[in-house]
Amino acid sequence: MLCLNRSEWCSLVDQRAPGSSPLNGQVGGDSADGQVLMYVSGVTYPLLTARLEIFPLDDRDAEAFVRYRQDEDIARWQGWDPTYAISDATELIAAQPVADLPVDGGWFQLAIRDRHTATLLGEAAIHCLDELADTYEIGITLASTSQHRGVASEADKRILNHLFTTGNAHRVTANCDARNIAVARLVVGAGMRQESRQFDLEFFKGEWITLEGYAILKSEHLDRG
Ligand SMILES: CC(C)(COP(=O)(O)OP(=O)(O)OC[C@H]1O[C@@H](n2cnc3c(N)ncnc32)[C@H](O)[C@@H]1OP(=O)(O)O)[C@@H](O)C(=O)NCCC(=O)NCCS
């Protein structure tokens, strides 16, 4: 898999004249409507759905990203807390691998944006599990104003498709706090099966939490059509 650091990628994109052809199929390119696309290892971002564009998180997203990460109702389920600052976001963005998918053991943050306004609605975190071949973990977080509109389901299905087809994943997993009903509904709706329930597995934010594990195989995903 091609993996460039941020400055290498920016310099390749900056050198590109509008309308020129992709750089050996590695990076660059323009869509029919003139929007600049990124080709990395033959994969094109953004991933599009009817309402959404999904693109590696970048500096444009930072402010909105921080705003919802400071929301207590969101942070309670996640590894960050409401003190999450703009410096945390810029650090995370700068450390993003510039690639189509994370490298073994790594994470990759995708911005879920409104396709028409480019407003950031939330994020999808993709984790490549280094101890298991061709296996990814996915977690979706939306700003509270974007929840309950089917946005998470729409993004989840598109990203699963990306992982199983372009990424050639064999298996994709998701984990959640057993009390997080919204996530359970989301992942079951995308075809994942519950495979585990581990009681008081982690001591997290001052309490023991029970974790549920979900997964879907490539064959199962393709059978769903
Ligand atoms: C998890 C999350 C992304 C789901 O987003 P969402 O906006 O509810 O997703 P959707 O609108 O696509 O709904 C997905 C399904 O969950 C259901 N659902 C959503 N919230 C629910 C709730 N509180 N109780 C029951 N069902 C719920 C929806 O009705 C829908 O089910 P359906 O397809 O059967 O109609 C969102 O709740 C969130 O960002 N939570 C905070 C962060 C978090 O916990 N992330 C998970 C990290 S693993």
Ligand as a Chemical Component Dictionary entry (heavy atoms), coordinates in Angstrom:
data_LIG
# 
_chem_comp.id                   LIG 
_chem_comp.type                 NON-POLYMER 
_chem_comp.pdbx_formal_charge   0 
_chem_comp.three_letter_code    LIG 
# 
loop_
_chem_comp_atom.comp_id 
_chem_comp_atom.atom_id 
_chem_comp_atom.alt_atom_id 
_chem_comp_atom.type_symbol 
_chem_comp_atom.charge 
_chem_comp_atom.model_Cartn_x 
_chem_comp_atom.model_Cartn_y 
_chem_comp_atom.model_Cartn_z 
_chem_comp_atom.pdbx_ordinal 
LIG C1  C1  C 0 -23.550 5.781 17.122 1  
LIG C2  C2  C 0 -24.091 6.920 16.292 2  
LIG C3  C3  C 0 -23.050 7.267 15.228 3  
LIG C4  C4  C 0 -25.379 6.471 15.600 4  
LIG O1  O1  O 0 -25.865 7.567 14.873 5  
LIG P1  P1  P 0 -27.412 7.729 14.466 6  
LIG O2  O2  O 0 -27.543 9.103 13.978 7  
LIG O3  O3  O 0 -28.270 7.266 15.562 8  
LIG O4  O4  O 0 -27.515 6.713 13.285 9  
LIG P2  P2  P 0 -28.697 6.526 12.289 10 
LIG O5  O5  O 0 -29.603 7.715 12.268 11 
LIG O6  O6  O 0 -28.081 6.090 11.004 12 
LIG O7  O7  O 0 -29.497 5.342 12.975 13 
LIG C5  C5  C 0 -28.994 4.017 12.992 14 
LIG C6  C6  C 0 -30.013 3.097 13.653 15 
LIG O8  O8  O 0 -29.940 3.257 15.068 16 
LIG C7  C7  C 0 -31.231 3.583 15.582 17 
LIG N1  N1  N 0 -31.025 4.412 16.757 18 
LIG C8  C8  C 0 -30.318 5.557 16.814 19 
LIG N2  N2  N 0 -30.316 6.014 18.101 20 
LIG C9  C9  C 0 -31.033 5.138 18.840 21 
LIG C10 C10 C 0 -31.382 5.050 20.210 22 
LIG N3  N3  N 0 -30.964 5.975 21.086 23 
LIG N4  N4  N 0 -32.135 4.018 20.615 24 
LIG C11 C11 C 0 -32.527 3.085 19.747 25 
LIG N5  N5  N 0 -32.220 3.103 18.442 26 
LIG C12 C12 C 0 -31.476 4.111 17.979 27 
LIG C13 C13 C 0 -31.902 4.278 14.437 28 
LIG O9  O9  O 0 -33.321 4.276 14.557 29 
LIG C14 C14 C 0 -31.454 3.402 13.300 30 
LIG O10 O10 O 0 -32.118 2.164 13.349 31 
LIG P3  P3  P 0 -32.956 1.657 12.105 32 
LIG O11 O11 O 0 -31.960 1.585 10.984 33 
LIG O12 O12 O 0 -33.464 0.353 12.572 34 
LIG O13 O13 O 0 -33.994 2.724 11.906 35 
LIG C15 C15 C 0 -24.408 8.162 17.165 36 
LIG O14 O14 O 0 -25.362 7.794 18.135 37 
LIG C16 C16 C 0 -23.200 8.750 17.869 38 
LIG O15 O15 O 0 -22.404 9.452 17.257 39 
LIG N6  N6  N 0 -23.060 8.488 19.174 40 
LIG C17 C17 C 0 -22.009 9.063 19.994 41 
LIG C18 C18 C 0 -20.653 8.513 19.685 42 
LIG C19 C19 C 0 -20.596 7.014 19.779 43 
LIG O16 O16 O 0 -21.055 6.429 20.744 44 
LIG N7  N7  N 0 -19.980 6.422 18.759 45 
LIG C20 C20 C 0 -19.773 5.013 18.708 46 
LIG C21 C21 C 0 -18.362 4.679 18.890 47 
LIG S1  S1  S 0 -18.131 2.921 18.705 48 
# 
loop_
_chem_comp_bond.comp_id 
_chem_comp_bond.atom_id_1 
_chem_comp_bond.atom_id_2 
_chem_comp_bond.value_order 
_chem_comp_bond.pdbx_ordinal 
LIG C1  C2  SING 1  
LIG C2  C3  SING 2  
LIG C2  C4  SING 3  
LIG C2  C15 SING 4  
LIG C4  O1  SING 5  
LIG O1  P1  SING 6  
LIG P1  O2  DOUB 7  
LIG P1  O3  SING 8  
LIG P1  O4  SING 9  
LIG O4  P2  SING 10 
LIG P2  O5  DOUB 11 
LIG P2  O6  SING 12 
LIG P2  O7  SING 13 
LIG O7  C5  SING 14 
LIG C5  C6  SING 15 
LIG C6  O8  SING 16 
LIG C6  C14 SING 17 
LIG O8  C7  SING 18 
LIG C7  N1  SING 19 
LIG C7  C13 SING 20 
LIG N1  C8  SING 21 
LIG N1  C12 SING 22 
LIG C8  N2  DOUB 23 
LIG N2  C9  SING 24 
LIG C9  C10 SING 25 
LIG C9  C12 DOUB 26 
LIG C10 N3  SING 27 
LIG C10 N4  DOUB 28 
LIG N4  C11 SING 29 
LIG C11 N5  DOUB 30 
LIG N5  C12 SING 31 
LIG C13 O9  SING 32 
LIG C13 C14 SING 33 
LIG C14 O10 SING 34 
LIG O10 P3  SING 35 
LIG P3  O11 DOUB 36 
LIG P3  O12 SING 37 
LIG P3  O13 SING 38 
LIG C15 O14 SING 39 
LIG C15 C16 SING 40 
LIG C16 O15 DOUB 41 
LIG C16 N6  SING 42 
LIG N6  C17 SING 43 
LIG C17 C18 SING 44 
LIG C18 C19 SING 45 
LIG C19 O16 DOUB 46 
LIG C19 N7  SING 47 
LIG N7  C20 SING 48 
LIG C20 C21 SING 49 
LIG C21 S1  SING 50 
# 
